[in-house]
Amino acid sequence: MHDFGFDGRGAGAQRRDWLRLGGALVLAAALPAHALQPPTGPVVLTVGGRVRMPNEGGNAQFDMTMLEALPQTSFTTRTPWYTQARRFTGPLLRDVLSAAGAQGTLIRLTALNDYRVDMPFDDAQRHDVIVARLLDDKPMAVRDKGPLFVIYPFDSRPELRGAVYYSRSAWQLRKIDVL
Amino acid sequence: MATAEDRRALGGPPRGWLRFSWLGLVGFVLVLVLLAVALVQARQFALLRHAVQVGDDYVVPMVFQAEIEQLRLRDQWQRAADERLPLDADALRLRYEIWISRVELLDGGNARRLIDGQDGHLPTLQQLRDFIAAADRALGPTPTAPLDRDFVRALLPQLEALTAPMHELSLGAAHKVSEQLMQRGITVREQNQLGLGLTLFLSVLTLAFAYIALRQVRQLRERRLVLEELATKLRLARREAEAASDAKSAFLANMSHEIRTPFHGLMGMLSLLRETGLTPRQVDYLRTATESADHLLALLNDILDMSQLESGRVALTQAPVDLRGLLRDVEALMRPQANAKPLALHIDADPAVPDRILADATRLKQIIFNLLSNAIKFTDRGAVVLDVRTREGLGGEPELVFAVSDTGIGMDEATQAQLFNRFVQGDSTRSRRHGGTGLGLEISRNLARLMRGDITVRSKPGEGSCFTFHLPLQVPPPAAAPLAAAKAAAPASRPLQVLVAEDHPVNRQYMAALLENLGHGAHFTTNGEEAVEALRRRRFDVVLMDLHMPVLDGVGATRAIRALPDAERSTVPIVALTADAFAETRDRCLVAGMNDFLTKPVNLERLAASLRRLFGTEAPAAEAAVAMALQAMSREKLAAMVEAFLEQAPETVQRLRAAVRDAQPLALRTNAHAAKGAALNLGLAGLAATAEALHEGAAHLPAHEVARLVQRYEDLVPATRAALQSLGVLRPQLQTQSQPAVTG
């Protein structure tokens, strides 16, 4: 414990101690409880832009194991891409973003075919948007619009059933840029 | 009266029905149109919802994307087939996979619906499937052939051949969606037009509705105006009717007292005639004439009573009444009538009935007289019984009940129902025999109701009748001891000089006879002006003033007299004489400064009583009263008490004067009441009577009259002392203490 009594050192030395302690506290507050580990398998998702917890250059990279490690959400919904309602499973987009320490107003989703779409950062907070990695509990191949599929819970709210939200549901997701 | 026009304005049934049916129809159509608008809106909503759910709009970019991927794959494939470039298997595989993911969408889901129906789409889809099956041999999840340049080059033409059909597909979908959009636009426009039309129609209907409602409001207002006019007419008619009725009542009252004026002269002359030494035959004629006159007077009194009751001009004067004394009076009057037939008359008062009650004695007597004389009139043999008792009324308050039962002819129910109606008598044939105005019962019932009581009847034909008169029982406060009733006419203590102002010669003669009888000197004038002139010339002890006189009426003459410069002459007591007995008249007289009020016909007793009131001929100490006081206590004690009372008298007078000066009628009443009670107990009749007069008159007598009464009280104190000394109660003053008591 720090001693507040007189310890024989000068006032300047004491001030330096305080500064050191304050700096350490600020750093500790800024760092998440668990720092993002570097990916061990093939990278399936890169979160770039304004991320505070990069693990590779300026980006936060995820392999499938890392996405699996996040809390998973499942729901069944109808979509324009399938005739039947399908079951999607994966981490919430907001969890993925916070795992990367992302902070912004807009995110830009990029697919394998360079399809790009912008989504308000707020969408991930307001809706339970997931980064689906399982379709009917099975991993998705690229031809099945995998491996990652951003999907809104369309059936939970009627206002989500519109072209804007359909277009924001990027499949074959490759990269997220936080703006 | 409702004319045909009024009836129309008030709205007959067919017209009202028509109006309401129109309103109903418009309302019904309004509801229908609103429903239609709602339906159109619901359909639009469903249309939009369907479009969104199906997501057709989204299919166009989807197909477009597929075409782009097709071109990208073709590029990648061409690069892979190029001998000069290295074969990038991974890039080709990724591109291939992405392409598959895109074209798969064309083969299923919503895209299929758009593509279906396009010419040649089925061969195109088959071409796609064939190419995928071929390419999957090296690029699929489970490759069976090596991915090398030969493989790539072999499939390149097949891939390139897909470009044109894919483009066709893309265009076709775009056109289809455009068509759909247009169709939807048309539908929306049509529905909008329909909605617009409905809205217009709605506006027209609303205007119609407003118009009808407005018209109805206007009609209602018109109707109200007509009703108001009608009400005004009715009000006016009622006022006219009331005015006419009032005029009749006034005429009746006027006539009855106009008739009474000469009539009482006639009666007076008849009574004087009796004293002139007549033959028995003449006496008999005279008796018959007097009876007829009595009957006629009773009729006139009834009519006057009735008209006064009708105009609400009867006011009851509540005073302590000796009920048993009153019953004795009634019996004395009724017994001769009963004795004329073989008829027993019993008057029976329950011991629980209080001796003294608070009531208007005159009116009470009038009701009992009426009931008893009716009973005697309609009963030929048997008995008439007046039973007086108390009971608890409906509200729990005590009631006094007078039940008059007889053994007479009785009545059926129809007769009973009409009994209290004007001019109805039990039996018209009998009534001729029995006489009467037919007003008696109506007057009695009205009076009873004025006393907050009522009269009811129970009867059966042949079994007699029972009339029950009840009124709330009111008992005077115990301190107010009864006054000794005025005794019969006694001669005046001294002869008075009386000035009579009277325009009617017969009445003048009658008054002259009365005054002569009482031993007073009479002087006559024929109008108010002459009376004032006479007073200017000489003094009189009292003025008897008729109210209705030519030149100057009684009230005007009184004002003139009160304004005379000579103090003695301006304060002369004035007594009003009038045939009308209205309370207003009485008040007017007292306000003008008169001292008393006599209703014509004036009889000897009432004239004497009035003069006695004014000139104090009441003995200062009634012998009988003193004797009664001596029964209650020793002479010595009475003497001491009288002495104390008389010693206090100056103080009492001072208090009374102060009350008069400060215009405190309540203080005056209280003091006069205390003095009266004490004087009465000691048998000091003169002081008691004066105090009583003060007590009674404190609130309404004019100030000069009250002051005169106080003066009289003061003057009576030495007279009373002298009287008691002469009666032997008081010793000559110096010896009072030393004399031994003597019991009598």
Boltz contact constraints between the chains, C-beta under 6 A:
constraints:
  - contact:
      token1: [A, 80]
      token2: [B, 55]
      max_distance: 6.0
  - contact:
      token1: [A, 80]
      token2: [B, 58]
      max_distance: 6.0
  - contact:
      token1: [A, 80]
      token2: [B, 110]
      max_distance: 6.0
  - contact:
      token1: [A, 83]
      token2: [B, 109]
      max_distance: 6.0
  - contact:
      token1: [A, 112]
      token2: [B, 98]
      max_distance: 6.0
  - contact:
      token1: [A, 113]
      token2: [B, 98]
      max_distance: 6.0
  - contact:
      token1: [A, 142]
      token2: [B, 97]
      max_distance: 6.0
  - contact:
      token1: [A, 143]
      token2: [B, 97]
      max_distance: 6.0
  - contact:
      token1: [A, 143]
      token2: [B, 100]
      max_distance: 6.0
  - contact:
      token1: [A, 143]
      token2: [B, 101]
      max_distance: 6.0
  - contact:
      token1: [A, 145]
      token2: [B, 101]
      max_distance: 6.0
  - contact:
      token1: [A, 161]
      token2: [B, 52]
      max_distance: 6.0
  - contact:
      token1: [A, 162]
      token2: [B, 52]
      max_distance: 6.0
  - contact:
      token1: [A, 163]
      token2: [B, 57]
      max_distance: 6.0
  - contact:
      token1: [A, 163]
      token2: [B, 58]
      max_distance: 6.0
  - contact:
      token1: [A, 166]
      token2: [B, 58]
      max_distance: 6.0
